[in-house]
Amino acid sequence: MNTIWAPWRAEYIVGAKAQGCIFCDAHKAGDRLLITEGATCLAIMNRFPYTTGHCLIAPKRHLGDVTALSVEESAEMDSLMKALVTAIRKIMNPDGFNIGMNIGAVAGAGIEDHLHLHIVPRWKGDTNFLPVISEVHLVSQHLETTLAKIKEALG
């Protein structure tokens, strides 16, 4: 799928490419797209979102196998997912959500060695001619604007 780039995203195209794991680095370095973090997990905006509000939840512990999650990590992922869905509903009023994990490259995991949960807000008609005809998707709001709204809604 092709992507239409907004000018503010140029930093991701021409900037230095991150080394290491984006999830491990996010909570250690205070990533500006970090939404929140708990004792065992964190939530971060997706830098290359499918839709406005697309965010990710990952355990802080670097692992790629869902069966290796501790009870505490599983519970915190679930709790963060519910909090984010509530916040996104409050600020964006989506018609639905896609929530799930891509485990393994063949299942679509872009980062397969650090497990993460996608929360993708959806609206009726958001599959328009761009992704269907030209294999392009458009994100309508700046990531940091969405981040600020989600953080505010979380309290």
CYANA upper distance limits for C-alpha pairs under 8 A (distance plus 0.5 A):
  1 MET  CA    131 PRO  CA      7.90
  1 MET  CA    134 SER  CA      8.48
  1 MET  CA    135 GLU  CA      5.04
  1 MET  CA    136 VAL  CA      6.06
  1 MET  CA    137 HIS  CA      8.17
  2 ASN  CA    134 SER  CA      8.14
  2 ASN  CA    135 GLU  CA      6.07
  2 ASN  CA    136 VAL  CA      5.10
  2 ASN  CA    137 HIS  CA      7.68
  3 THR  CA    135 GLU  CA      8.49
  3 THR  CA    136 VAL  CA      5.60
  3 THR  CA    137 HIS  CA      6.26
  3 THR  CA    138 LEU  CA      7.60
  4 ILE  CA    136 VAL  CA      7.13
  4 ILE  CA    137 HIS  CA      7.21
  4 ILE  CA    138 LEU  CA      6.61
  5 TRP  CA      9 ARG  CA      6.89
  5 TRP  CA     10 ALA  CA      8.05
  6 ALA  CA     10 ALA  CA      7.86
  8 TRP  CA    142 HIS  CA      8.37
  9 ARG  CA     13 ILE  CA      7.47
 10 ALA  CA     14 VAL  CA      6.62
 10 ALA  CA     15 GLY  CA      8.20
 11 GLU  CA     15 GLY  CA      5.46
 12 TYR  CA     16 ALA  CA      8.31
 12 TYR  CA     17 LYS  CA      8.31
 18 ALA  CA     22 ILE  CA      7.89
 20 GLY  CA     24 CYS  CA      8.45
 20 GLY  CA     25 ASP  CA      7.83
 21 CYS  CA     25 ASP  CA      6.49
 21 CYS  CA    114 HIS  CA      8.09
 22 ILE  CA     26 ALA  CA      6.33
 23 PHE  CA     27 HIS  CA      7.38
 23 PHE  CA     58 ALA  CA      7.31
 23 PHE  CA     60 LYS  CA      7.58
 23 PHE  CA    114 HIS  CA      7.83
 24 CYS  CA     28 LYS  CA      7.02
 24 CYS  CA     60 LYS  CA      6.71
 24 CYS  CA     61 ARG  CA      7.95
 24 CYS  CA     62 HIS  CA      7.23
 25 ASP  CA     29 ALA  CA      6.16
 25 ASP  CA     30 GLY  CA      8.43
 25 ASP  CA     31 ASP  CA      8.03
 26 ALA  CA     30 GLY  CA      6.18
 26 ALA  CA     31 ASP  CA      5.16
 26 ALA  CA     34 LEU  CA      7.17
 26 ALA  CA     44 ILE  CA      8.47
 27 HIS  CA     31 ASP  CA      7.21
 27 HIS  CA     34 LEU  CA      7.96
 27 HIS  CA     37 GLU  CA      8.16
 27 HIS  CA     42 LEU  CA      7.67
 27 HIS  CA     60 LYS  CA      7.85
 30 GLY  CA     34 LEU  CA      7.49
 33 LEU  CA     44 ILE  CA      6.14
 33 LEU  CA     45 MET  CA      5.95
 33 LEU  CA    143 LEU  CA      8.39
 33 LEU  CA    144 GLU  CA      7.47
 33 LEU  CA    147 LEU  CA      7.26
 34 LEU  CA     42 LEU  CA      8.08
 34 LEU  CA     43 ALA  CA      6.68
 34 LEU  CA     44 ILE  CA      4.83
 34 LEU  CA     45 MET  CA      7.03
 35 ILE  CA     42 LEU  CA      8.14
 35 ILE  CA     43 ALA  CA      5.84
 35 ILE  CA     44 ILE  CA      5.54
 35 ILE  CA     45 MET  CA      7.30
 35 ILE  CA    147 LEU  CA      7.03
 35 ILE  CA    150 ILE  CA      8.00
 35 ILE  CA    151 LYS  CA      6.67
 36 THR  CA     42 LEU  CA      6.37
 36 THR  CA     43 ALA  CA      5.90
 36 THR  CA     44 ILE  CA      7.67
 36 THR  CA    151 LYS  CA      8.16
 37 GLU  CA     41 CYS  CA      6.32
 37 GLU  CA     42 LEU  CA      4.50
 37 GLU  CA     43 ALA  CA      6.57
 38 GLY  CA     42 LEU  CA      6.58
 38 GLY  CA     76 GLU  CA      7.83
 40 THR  CA     59 PRO  CA      6.28
 40 THR  CA     60 LYS  CA      6.06
 40 THR  CA     61 ARG  CA      7.81
 40 THR  CA     72 GLU  CA      7.76
 40 THR  CA     73 GLU  CA      6.14
 40 THR  CA     76 GLU  CA      7.45
 41 CYS  CA     57 ILE  CA      7.44
 41 CYS  CA     58 ALA  CA      6.03
 41 CYS  CA     59 PRO  CA      4.56
 41 CYS  CA     60 LYS  CA      5.48
 41 CYS  CA     61 ARG  CA      8.41
 41 CYS  CA     73 GLU  CA      7.02
 41 CYS  CA     76 GLU  CA      6.96
 41 CYS  CA     77 MET  CA      6.94
 42 LEU  CA     57 ILE  CA      6.13
 42 LEU  CA     58 ALA  CA      6.08
 42 LEU  CA     59 PRO  CA      6.82
 42 LEU  CA     60 LYS  CA      6.99
 43 ALA  CA     55 CYS  CA      7.47
 43 ALA  CA     56 LEU  CA      6.05
 43 ALA  CA     57 ILE  CA      4.84
 43 ALA  CA     58 ALA  CA      7.05
 43 ALA  CA     80 LEU  CA      7.85
 44 ILE  CA     55 CYS  CA      6.19
 44 ILE  CA     56 LEU  CA      5.84
 44 ILE  CA     57 ILE  CA      7.01
 45 MET  CA     49 PRO  CA      8.48
 45 MET  CA     53 GLY  CA      7.84
 45 MET  CA     54 HIS  CA      6.87
 45 MET  CA     55 CYS  CA      4.76
 45 MET  CA     56 LEU  CA      6.64
 45 MET  CA    143 LEU  CA      7.69
 45 MET  CA    147 LEU  CA      7.28
 46 ASN  CA     54 HIS  CA      6.29
 46 ASN  CA     55 CYS  CA      5.44
 46 ASN  CA     56 LEU  CA      6.66
 47 ARG  CA    143 LEU  CA      7.94
 49 PRO  CA     53 GLY  CA      8.03
 49 PRO  CA     54 HIS  CA      5.80
 49 PRO  CA     55 CYS  CA      8.10
 49 PRO  CA    139 VAL  CA      7.59
 50 TYR  CA     54 HIS  CA      6.92
 50 TYR  CA    120 VAL  CA      7.60
 50 TYR  CA    137 HIS  CA      7.51
 50 TYR  CA    138 LEU  CA      8.39
 50 TYR  CA    139 VAL  CA      7.65
 51 THR  CA    120 VAL  CA      7.04
 51 THR  CA    121 PRO  CA      7.12
 51 THR  CA    122 ARG  CA      7.74
 51 THR  CA    138 LEU  CA      7.84
 51 THR  CA    139 VAL  CA      5.99
 51 THR  CA    140 SER  CA      8.32
 52 THR  CA    121 PRO  CA      7.64
 52 THR  CA    139 VAL  CA      6.00
 52 THR  CA    140 SER  CA      6.75
 52 THR  CA    141 GLN  CA      6.54
 52 THR  CA    143 LEU  CA      8.11
 52 THR  CA    146 THR  CA      7.82
 53 GLY  CA     88 ILE  CA      7.60
 53 GLY  CA    120 VAL  CA      7.24
 53 GLY  CA    121 PRO  CA      6.73
 53 GLY  CA    143 LEU  CA      8.20
 53 GLY  CA    146 THR  CA      6.59
 53 GLY  CA    147 LEU  CA      8.27
 54 HIS  CA    118 HIS  CA      7.65
 54 HIS  CA    119 ILE  CA      6.15
 54 HIS  CA    120 VAL  CA      5.05
 54 HIS  CA    121 PRO  CA      6.84
 55 CYS  CA    118 HIS  CA      6.54
 55 CYS  CA    119 ILE  CA      5.84
 55 CYS  CA    120 VAL  CA      7.24
 56 LEU  CA    116 HIS  CA      6.76
 56 LEU  CA    117 LEU  CA      5.91
 56 LEU  CA    118 HIS  CA      5.25
 56 LEU  CA    119 ILE  CA      6.62
 57 ILE  CA     77 MET  CA      7.04
 57 ILE  CA     80 LEU  CA      7.88
 57 ILE  CA     81 MET  CA      7.82
 57 ILE  CA    116 HIS  CA      5.93
 57 ILE  CA    117 LEU  CA      5.51
 57 ILE  CA    118 HIS  CA      7.23
 58 ALA  CA     77 MET  CA      7.70
 58 ALA  CA    114 HIS  CA      8.02
 58 ALA  CA    115 LEU  CA      6.63
 58 ALA  CA    116 HIS  CA      4.89
 58 ALA  CA    117 LEU  CA      6.87
 59 PRO  CA     63 LEU  CA      8.35
 59 PRO  CA     73 GLU  CA      6.84
 59 PRO  CA     77 MET  CA      7.92
 59 PRO  CA    115 LEU  CA      7.72
 59 PRO  CA    116 HIS  CA      7.78
 62 HIS  CA    113 ASP  CA      8.03
 62 HIS  CA    114 HIS  CA      6.03
 62 HIS  CA    115 LEU  CA      8.27
 63 LEU  CA     68 ALA  CA      7.84
 63 LEU  CA    113 ASP  CA      6.64
 63 LEU  CA    114 HIS  CA      5.45
 63 LEU  CA    115 LEU  CA      6.54
 64 GLY  CA     68 ALA  CA      8.49
 64 GLY  CA    103 ILE  CA      8.29
 64 GLY  CA    112 GLU  CA      6.62
 64 GLY  CA    113 ASP  CA      4.87
 64 GLY  CA    114 HIS  CA      5.01
 64 GLY  CA    115 LEU  CA      5.10
 65 ASP  CA     69 LEU  CA      7.85
 65 ASP  CA    103 ILE  CA      8.29
 65 ASP  CA    113 ASP  CA      8.47
 65 ASP  CA    115 LEU  CA      7.10
 66 VAL  CA    115 LEU  CA      7.31
 69 LEU  CA     73 GLU  CA      6.33
 69 LEU  CA     74 SER  CA      6.60
 70 SER  CA     74 SER  CA      6.69
 71 VAL  CA     75 ALA  CA      6.62
 72 GLU  CA     76 GLU  CA      6.58
 73 GLU  CA     77 MET  CA      6.56
 74 SER  CA     78 ASP  CA      6.76
 75 ALA  CA     79 SER  CA      6.66
 76 GLU  CA     80 LEU  CA      6.52
 77 MET  CA     81 MET  CA      6.53
 78 ASP  CA     82 LYS  CA      6.79
 79 SER  CA     83 ALA  CA      6.76
 80 LEU  CA     84 LEU  CA      6.55
 81 MET  CA     85 VAL  CA      6.61
 81 MET  CA    119 ILE  CA      7.93
 82 LYS  CA     86 THR  CA      6.65
 83 ALA  CA     87 ALA  CA      6.68
 83 ALA  CA    154 LEU  CA      7.43
 84 LEU  CA     88 ILE  CA      6.45
 84 LEU  CA    150 ILE  CA      7.93
 84 LEU  CA    154 LEU  CA      7.84
 85 VAL  CA     89 ARG  CA      6.51
 85 VAL  CA    119 ILE  CA      8.16
 86 THR  CA     90 LYS  CA      6.74
 87 ALA  CA     91 ILE  CA      6.88
 87 ALA  CA    150 ILE  CA      6.29
 87 ALA  CA    153 ALA  CA      5.50
 87 ALA  CA    154 LEU  CA      6.22
 88 ILE  CA     92 MET  CA      6.06
 88 ILE  CA     93 ASN  CA      7.45
 88 ILE  CA     94 PRO  CA      8.12
 88 ILE  CA    121 PRO  CA      8.10
 88 ILE  CA    150 ILE  CA      6.80
 88 ILE  CA    153 ALA  CA      8.21
 89 ARG  CA     93 ASN  CA      5.06
 89 ARG  CA     94 PRO  CA      6.54
 90 LYS  CA    153 ALA  CA      7.50
 91 ILE  CA    149 LYS  CA      7.28
 91 ILE  CA    150 ILE  CA      7.70
 91 ILE  CA    153 ALA  CA      7.53
 94 PRO  CA    121 PRO  CA      6.34
 94 PRO  CA    122 ARG  CA      6.07
 94 PRO  CA    123 TRP  CA      5.74
 95 ASP  CA    121 PRO  CA      8.22
 95 ASP  CA    122 ARG  CA      6.36
 95 ASP  CA    123 TRP  CA      5.30
 95 ASP  CA    124 LYS  CA      6.81
 96 GLY  CA    121 PRO  CA      6.63
 96 GLY  CA    122 ARG  CA      5.54
 96 GLY  CA    123 TRP  CA      6.95
 97 PHE  CA    119 ILE  CA      7.31
 97 PHE  CA    120 VAL  CA      5.93
 97 PHE  CA    121 PRO  CA      5.00
 97 PHE  CA    122 ARG  CA      5.68
 98 ASN  CA    118 HIS  CA      8.07
 98 ASN  CA    119 ILE  CA      6.56
 98 ASN  CA    120 VAL  CA      5.51
 98 ASN  CA    121 PRO  CA      7.05
 98 ASN  CA    122 ARG  CA      7.61
 99 ILE  CA    117 LEU  CA      7.52
 99 ILE  CA    118 HIS  CA      5.96
 99 ILE  CA    119 ILE  CA      5.19
 99 ILE  CA    120 VAL  CA      6.74
100 GLY  CA    117 LEU  CA      5.93
100 GLY  CA    118 HIS  CA      5.84
100 GLY  CA    119 ILE  CA      7.48
101 MET  CA    109 ALA  CA      8.41
101 MET  CA    115 LEU  CA      8.17
101 MET  CA    116 HIS  CA      6.76
101 MET  CA    117 LEU  CA      5.39
101 MET  CA    118 HIS  CA      6.63
102 ASN  CA    107 ALA  CA      5.83
102 ASN  CA    108 GLY  CA      6.01
102 ASN  CA    109 ALA  CA      5.28
102 ASN  CA    112 GLU  CA      8.49
102 ASN  CA    116 HIS  CA      8.50
102 ASN  CA    117 LEU  CA      8.46
103 ILE  CA    107 ALA  CA      6.29
103 ILE  CA    108 GLY  CA      7.77
103 ILE  CA    109 ALA  CA      6.23
103 ILE  CA    112 GLU  CA      6.97
103 ILE  CA    115 LEU  CA      7.86
104 GLY  CA    108 GLY  CA      7.21
104 GLY  CA    109 ALA  CA      5.88
104 GLY  CA    112 GLU  CA      5.89
105 ALA  CA    109 ALA  CA      5.28
105 ALA  CA    110 GLY  CA      7.13
105 ALA  CA    111 ILE  CA      8.47
105 ALA  CA    112 GLU  CA      6.78
111 ILE  CA    115 LEU  CA      8.19
122 ARG  CA    126 ASP  CA      7.27
127 THR  CA    131 PRO  CA      6.92
127 THR  CA    132 VAL  CA      7.52
128 ASN  CA    132 VAL  CA      7.01
129 PHE  CA    133 ILE  CA      5.87
129 PHE  CA    134 SER  CA      7.71
130 LEU  CA    134 SER  CA      5.79
130 LEU  CA    135 GLU  CA      6.57
130 LEU  CA    136 VAL  CA      5.47
130 LEU  CA    137 HIS  CA      6.42
130 LEU  CA    138 LEU  CA      8.22
131 PRO  CA    135 GLU  CA      4.65
131 PRO  CA    136 VAL  CA      4.98
131 PRO  CA    137 HIS  CA      5.80
132 VAL  CA    136 VAL  CA      8.24
141 GLN  CA    145 THR  CA      7.39
141 GLN  CA    146 THR  CA      7.26
142 HIS  CA    146 THR  CA      6.97
143 LEU  CA    147 LEU  CA      6.57
144 GLU  CA    148 ALA  CA      6.59
145 THR  CA    149 LYS  CA      6.87
146 THR  CA    150 ILE  CA      6.69
147 LEU  CA    151 LYS  CA      6.63
148 ALA  CA    152 GLU  CA      6.64
149 LYS  CA    153 ALA  CA      6.66
150 ILE  CA    154 LEU  CA      6.64
151 LYS  CA    155 GLY  CA      6.96
